Amino acid sequence: MLTIANIFSGVLLVVGCLFVFAGSVGMLRMPDLYTRIHAASLTDTGGATFIILGLLLQDIFIFENVMAGIKLVLVLVFIAFTAPTASHAIAKAALMGKLVPWSQNGQSVIEESLRSPEFLDRDEDRAAEEIKGGNINMKVKK
């Protein structure tokens, strides 16, 4: 049983390391923030999940330490919820900061919509509504 657990654990650890390596290469090769966020989230969720599952197998079957296994499961749940949320928040902040995504032909699909008056007015109106709804006494510049 220990040999099978060692083999499965080793396979999961190697797959997790391959995910981390692929995400690292993606971070270096991708042209803009949005595609780099995709590569980083691949590393966060995929790589960490496989590595933690491999460590969990080692912990339960080889070291027989249940408490450390529970901690690994909690870390896995924490990563599963926070990594996609953080990636989404970074991408949304970049989009709201008018960072235009890269495109191969040099023309961005959403570049014109980001510069349109409807987009700019909508953001200011929404910000004004959020400020009024939160009882914050601030004026939004127009």
HUWO-V786663 format. One record per backbone hydrogen bond with DSSP energy under -0.5 kcal/mol. CO is the residue of the C=O (numbers start at 1). NH is the residue of the N-H. Records with the same first field share a line. If there is no record, write none. Layout:
BEGIN
CO: NH ; NH
END
This chain:
BEGIN
1: 5
2: 6
3: 7
4: 8
5: 9
6: 10
7: 11
8: 12
9: 13
10: 14
11: 15
12: 16
13: 17
14: 18
15: 19
16: 20
17: 21
18: 22
19: 23
20: 24
21: 25
22: 26
23: 27
24: 28
25: 29
26: 30
32: 36
33: 37
34: 38
35: 39
36: 40
37: 41
38: 42
39: 43
40: 44
41: 45 ; 46
42: 46 ; 47
43: 48
44: 48
45: 49
46: 50
47: 51
48: 52
49: 53
50: 54
51: 55
52: 56
53: 57
54: 58
55: 59
56: 60
57: 61 ; 62
58: 62 ; 63
59: 64 ; 65
64: 66
65: 69
66: 70
67: 71
68: 72
69: 73
70: 74
71: 75
72: 76
73: 77
74: 78
75: 79
76: 80
77: 81
78: 82
79: 83
81: 85
82: 86
83: 87
84: 88
85: 89
86: 90
87: 91
88: 92
89: 93
90: 94
91: 95
92: 96
93: 97
94: 99
95: 98
98: 100
103: 106
106: 108
110: 114
111: 115
112: 116
116: 120
117: 121
118: 122
119: 123
120: 124
121: 125
122: 126
123: 127
124: 128
125: 129
126: 130
127: 131
128: 132
129: 133
130: 134
131: 136
132: 135
135: 137
136: 138
139: 141
END
